[in-house]
Amino acid sequence: MNITEIHSREFAKEEYGGFEHTNIEGENLLIQGGNRTGKTLTFNAILYNLLGSRETIELSTGRNNNVSLKFTDGTEFRRGKLGAQFRRDDIEKSEEEAQEALADWLAEDPSAEVSSTQVIKNHFVHSHIEQMPISRLSEDARLDHIRSAVDQGTQEEIEETDEEIDQLEERIAEIKQTLRRKEEDKSERKNNLRSDKNQLEKYERVQSLAESGELEEIIETIETNEELQEDLSEASQKQDSLQRKRRSKRKEKGQWKRYRESERNGIIAEAVNDFVCPACSGHVDTDLAKDRLSRSRCPFCAVEDRSDEIKADIDDKISRSEEELEVIEEELEEINSELERVNEQIEEIREEQPALSDVDGRIERIIRNNDYDFSAIVEETEEELERYQSSIDEIEEVISDREGEIEELEDELESSEERLEEAKDEVEVMREESINAEIEEFSEEWQEIFEKMAGEIGLEIQMMQDGGIEIPGSGGPRKYDRAGDLSDAEITFMNISFAVAYNRFVRESNTTKWATIVCDEPFSNLDAEGKENLLEFIDSCDEQFICTSSDESLLTEFPKIGQLTRQQIQASLGRYAQ
């Protein structure tokens, strides 16, 4: 499928007078003109008509455009300020429907990684080296494009496995985050369970003392001795206060240890991940939060310039963590020493009063809080025994559920990590086989076309496994992507031959019927011999070539020509005799 008519009446710039040619008939066309006559604009006008303003190269098109093309199968398409219009046989569509019809007619997406738009754009060879097809594609993208052109099945299989890898990595990260939260929840519930069991044990001792009659004796001993009552009460309250203070310091120690042992973004990301959105009940993924932080964005909402204060605060805490931990350790030592003295004091009281041998600080508090009233103590004990036993049963059930959930998650994590490694190995094997099959097949075709086109320049083109392109030489390989390794002429030949080879494969695979290579100033980097070789190749090709050039000597080399001037852009509809 080739171009038969070009109507570029208005495009991009006011000084562009337009270009029209109604007699191309699918043959090779030269658009010739001097500097600033609109050659590259016409190149982009064709690209604009086919793919839209986003795909033009190094050009902002604006809105004042009116470009129409007609093709060898009778299809016509117009894009611009008058609206989009698609015509083919009895079909006529406008606006969005017209653009959709054009896209469906031009090409299909050969794979998830390569779109129909990219397929067509690979046929446009710009005059600037960095905007030529090979240069525009990353190393990975080159492999994707070649594989999808040669064997869509292999490319689709690789993409499906790559997608599975992405999903597995996402799920593994999610499992790890969920495991962390469930382990923390389990740990917290175990702490609560220990606390409740301690409380239950305390009230069970009170109940035992009450049933044995010892509790009444203890109450009488304390109540009848004011000094004893005061000493015991003071020691008990001191003990309770120190125990609370120790728990608080231990918790604080754990927080500062986290600052010492973790990196800043990890701390913030985990904190963000722990937050549950009140609207959707979702979490922000830890890796996503880290990525946002690395780009100076808020880890939760992604708004710019909101993370600096958070980072500064966390960095300050990390830098202070060692010092703070040392202070906390000293404070804990002091608390433990003081608590030990208080415990010794209580023990001395118990030794002096045999009736209080079963009384510790906790039991003393129950007695004191109930004003030494036996009935009130017994009533509270019965209520608390029931409450704590119920709480213990509930917590144990939840812990059991958590352990089951954790076990399931760990099993899923193990199987997911195993499958991830398998999938990575499979992709690696497929890529290696692809290099040895599809890439080799494409390279052979590309090499053959290059040799026909470049003549004595003929080089051995090697497509590497990572998507790099090398030219072997006595002084070591020359790399396409390394500035200065290849001449402009070599790069030009490589890109045009790449476009032709690519076109032949995508047509063979029925990805597209498009068979036109559009080149902007392809002869400008070539010497006389290079120009002759390229002209001979173009003349021998089945593909249609539309080329721009400032070289008037080429006017006799193309069957169809259009000449541009700065004052007025005109098209010559004649055919030059060969």
Stockholm file with secondary structure:
# STOCKHOLM 1.0

chainA/1-578         MNITEIHSREFAKEEYGGFEHTNIEGENLLIQGGNRTGKTLTFNAILYNLLGSRETIELSTGRNNNVSLKFTDGTEFRRGKLGAQFRRDDIEKSEEEAQEALADWLAEDPSAEVSSTQVIKNHFVHSHIEQMPISRLSEDARLDHIRSAVDQGTQEEIEETDEEIDQLEERIAEIKQTLRRKEEDKSERKNNLRSDKNQLEKYERVQSLAESGELEEIIETIETNEELQEDLSEASQKQDSLQRKRRSKRKEKGQWKRYRESERNGIIAEAVNDFVCPACSGHVDTDLAKDRLSRSRCPFCAVEDRSDEIKADIDDKISRSEEELEVIEEELEEINSELERVNEQIEEIREEQPALSDVDGRIERIIRNNDYDFSAIVEETEEELERYQSSIDEIEEVISDREGEIEELEDELESSEERLEEAKDEVEVMREESINAEIEEFSEEWQEIFEKMAGEIGLEIQMMQDGGIEIPGSGGPRKYDRAGDLSDAEITFMNISFAVAYNRFVRESNTTKWATIVCDEPFSNLDAEGKENLLEFIDSCDEQFICTSSDESLLTEFPKIGQLTRQQIQASLGRYAQ
#=GR chainA/1-578 SS CCEEEEEEEECSSTTCCCEEESCCTTSCEEEEECTTSSHHHHHHHHHHHHHCGGGSSSCCCCSCCEEEEEETTSCEEEEETTCCEEEETTEEEEHHHHHHHHHHHHBCCCSSSSCHHHHHHTTEECSSGGGSHHHHSCHHHHHHHHHHHHCHHHHHHHHHHHHHHHHHHHHHHHHHHHHHHHHHHHHHHHHHHHHHHHHHHHHHHHHHHHHHTHHHHHHHHHHTCHHHHHHHHHHHHHHHHHHHHHHHHHHHHHHHHHHHHSCHHHHHHHHHHHCCCTTTCCCCCHHHHHHHHHTTBCTTTCCBTCSHHHHHHHHHHHHHHHHHHHHHHHHHHHHHHHHHHHHHHHHHHHHHCGGGTTCCHHHHHHHHHTTTCHHHHHHHHHHHHHHHHHHHHHHHHHHHHHHHHHHHHHHHHHHHHHHHHHHHHHHHHHHHHHIIIIIHHHHHHHHHHHHHHHGGGCCCCEECTTSCEEECCTTSCEETTSTTSSCHHHHHHHHHHHHHHHHHHHHHTTSBCCCEEEEESTTTTCCHHHHHHHHHHHHHCSSEEEEEESCGGGGGTSSEEEEECSSCBCCCCCCCCC
#=GC SS_cons         CCEEEEEEEECSSTTCCCEEESCCTTSCEEEEECTTSSHHHHHHHHHHHHHCGGGSSSCCCCSCCEEEEEETTSCEEEEETTCCEEEETTEEEEHHHHHHHHHHHHBCCCSSSSCHHHHHHTTEECSSGGGSHHHHSCHHHHHHHHHHHHCHHHHHHHHHHHHHHHHHHHHHHHHHHHHHHHHHHHHHHHHHHHHHHHHHHHHHHHHHHHHHTHHHHHHHHHHTCHHHHHHHHHHHHHHHHHHHHHHHHHHHHHHHHHHHHSCHHHHHHHHHHHCCCTTTCCCCCHHHHHHHHHTTBCTTTCCBTCSHHHHHHHHHHHHHHHHHHHHHHHHHHHHHHHHHHHHHHHHHHHHHCGGGTTCCHHHHHHHHHTTTCHHHHHHHHHHHHHHHHHHHHHHHHHHHHHHHHHHHHHHHHHHHHHHHHHHHHHHHHHHHHHIIIIIHHHHHHHHHHHHHHHGGGCCCCEECTTSCEEECCTTSCEETTSTTSSCHHHHHHHHHHHHHHHHHHHHHTTSBCCCEEEEESTTTTCCHHHHHHHHHHHHHCSSEEEEEESCGGGGGTSSEEEEECSSCBCCCCCCCCC
//
